[in-house]
């Protein structure tokens, strides 16, 4: 039954994605916010599909920590699943993602990323990219927009050892805007590159804001501690309710450790 429900969901999820992009084609020549509304519609319809077909629900926590009206803000989120990417925009009025440049080359999908003025980066450049990224972020914040960033740079399995990049701290120091940390446990139910979507309840929690002005290293450690502590708590809550999820955590940890080891050996 899990396989069948996941199969139907995956088919309808991607059909919904393609259909929305086709319907929204006129929006490519309209103001930015039209394409951004496509992102929010994609998120809402995807949440409905995964709820009705897979029994995967969502619980929002800490909504009071989101500034009314958005404004200039860095939203630093844990990243465990494709689920994270379509859910975050629902709660923010004028967002921009930092995402890998290759995504903007995808037909239709990439066109909308460009129309919505998302920030594509070449991750191969590493630290050399930072000055350019800071300049782009300052332009966004001058427009009172919200910048989404995944501090670990890529999806990590639920419960995997943290792998935060220092770039988020340098961005914080250079732009002087507040940071909203986000914790979640989506990787328990829809892991990276997984076909099966497990039933349950994903919790996404917006944590108390970190105001500008902290020393860079202190901010970096505080951000990682807040996100990891809250995400671990959310994972523990889910495992307590459904003990079989403990195997998902163990498998994810093992994969992440092995992958990190291979990367160190190649470096």
N, C-alpha and C positions, 0 to 999 in steps of 0.2 A: 504493500500500500504506500509506503514512504517513497519508493521508486516511482510509482505511477503518479502520485500527487506532485512530486518534483518534476517529472517529465512534462506534465500538463502545464505546470507553472512556468518552467523554462521556455516552453514554446510560446505561451501567451505573453510572458514578460518581454521577449524579444520582438514578438509581433506588435505588442503595444508600443515598444520603443520606436520601431520603424514607422508604424502608423502615425504616431505623434509627430515625428520629424517630417513626414510627407504633408500632413495637415498644416503644419506650421511654416511651410516653405515661404509664404509671403512675408513672414516675420523677419526673414534674413535681410530685407531692405528697409525694415522699420527700426525705430529706436531700440537701443540696447535692452531696455526692460521687457520688450516683447519676447525676445529670445530667453531672457531670464525666467519669465513666467512659464515658458516651456519646461525649464528645469524643475520648477516647483510642481507643475502638473504631472510630469514624469514621476516625481517622488510620491505624490499623493496616490496616483493610480497604481504604482508599483507596490506601495504599502497595502492597498486594498487587495490586490491580487495575491500577494504572499500571505495575507491574513486568511482570505477566503479559501484559497487552494491548498496552502501548506499548514495553516493553523499557527502561523508565526505572527504574533502581535507585538505592539510597541508600547512602552511606557516612557513618558517624558518626565524627567525630574529636573528641578532647578531652573525652570523657565523664568522664575523671578530674577535670575542672575543675568538674563539677556537685557541689555539696555533698551528701553522703549525707543522705537524708531531706528534702531541700529546704530548708525554713526560710524566714525572711523574706529576700527577694531580688528585685532588679530584673533581669529578663532582657531585655536590649536587643539586638534582632535586626535584621539587614539584612532588607529586605522587597522581594521581586522577583516573587512569584507567589502564587496561591492555595495552592500546595503548602506554603508556609511555615506557613500558618495551621493546617493540620490535622496537621502533623508535630510542631511544638513541644510540644504537650501530652503526647505519648507519654512523654516523659522526666521529667515533673514531677508530683508527687503532688497538689498543691493550688493550682492556677493560677487566675489571673484576667487577662483581656485588657483593655487599654484599646482601645476600638473606637468607631467612629462610631455615634452614637445611633440613626440610621436603621435599623441592623441589628436592633435589638430590636423594631421594628415589623413585621418579617416574620412571618407566621403560622407556628406550630410552631417554626421556627428561632429566632425571637426569644424565644419562651416558654422554650426551653432555656437561652438566654443569661441570662435573668432568674433561672431556677431555679438555675443554677450561679453566680449572683452575679458576673457579669461587669460591667465598668465601661463604660457607654455615655456618650459625651460629645458635646456640641454643638460641633463644630469651628469653627463660625462665630463663636463667642465669643472665640476666640483666647486672648490673655493673661488676659482676665477670668475664664477658667475655672480657671486654675492653683490658686488657694487651695482651691477645692472639690475639685479632683483630689488635691491634697496631703492633705487631710483623709481622703478615701476611701482613699488609699494607706496612710496611717498605721493606719487600721482594719484593712486587709488584713494589714499586717505584724505587728500585734498578735496576729493569729491564725496567724502563722508561714506565711503564704501567699506564693506567688511571683507577681509582677506582670510580665506580658509587655507590652513597649512597643516600637513601631517608631519609632525616633528621627526618621526622615524623614517620618513621618506618613501615608505612603501607599506603594503599590508603585512602585518605580523600576526601569527596565530594567537588565539586567546591563551593567555598564560605564559607566552614566550618571554625570555629575558629581554628587558628593554634595550633599544638600540637607537637612542636619540642623537640627532645631529646637532652640532653646536650652532648651525646657521640660524635656527629660530631665535636663539639668544642674541645673536648679532643683529638680526632684524629688529628685535624688540628694542635694543639699545639705540639703534640708528634712527628709528621712526618715532619714538616717544609716544606710542599709543598703548592703551590697555590691552591685555590679553585675556581671552575667555577660554579656560581649559575645558575640554570635553572628554568624559570617560564613557565607555560602553562595553558591551559583551557580545556584540553581533557575531564574532568569530566562532562562538560556541554552536551557532545554529546554521550559519551559512559561511563556512570557511573559505579562505582564498582558493580559487580555482576548483571549487567543489561543485558537483552537480546536485547532490542531495541537499535539500533544505529541511531541517528538522523543525518540528512544531515546538512552540514554547513562547517565551516573552523576552524580546530584546529590550534592555533598558539603556536609554541614552540619558546621561546626566550632565547638565551644564553646571560647572563648579564656580565657586566665588571668583570674581574678577581679580587679576593681578594688575595692579596699577603701575604706570610707568615710573621709572626712577630708581629701581633696584640695581645694584651692581650686576654686571652681566653674568658672572658665575653664580651668584646667589639666585638670580632669576632662573637660570638653567636648571639648577638643582631643585628649586621650588616647583617649577612646572612639571618636571619628571616625577617628583615625589607625589604631587597632587593627583596627576593623571593615573599613575601606576597604582597608587593606594586605592583610589576609587574604583578603577577597573578591576583590580583583584577582588575587591569587596563585591562588586556586581557579579563576577564570575562565581565566587563562593556562594552567593545567594542562589544563583541558578543551579549549581551543582547540588546544593542542599535540597532543593525542590525536586531535582531529577538526577539522582546519583549516576546514571549512565553517562552523563556528560563529562564525568571525570576522565573517561578514556579519551574524549576529544581533546581535553586539556593536555593529557600526557603525550598523545600523538603529536600535537602541535608543538609542544616544547621540544620533543625529540627532533622533529623536522627542522625547527628553527636553529637549534644548537648545531646540527649537522651542516646546515646551509651556512651559518656564520663561520664554522670551521673551514669549509671549502673556500670561502671568500678570503679569510686570513691567509690561507695557504697560497692562493693566487696572487695576493698583494706583494 
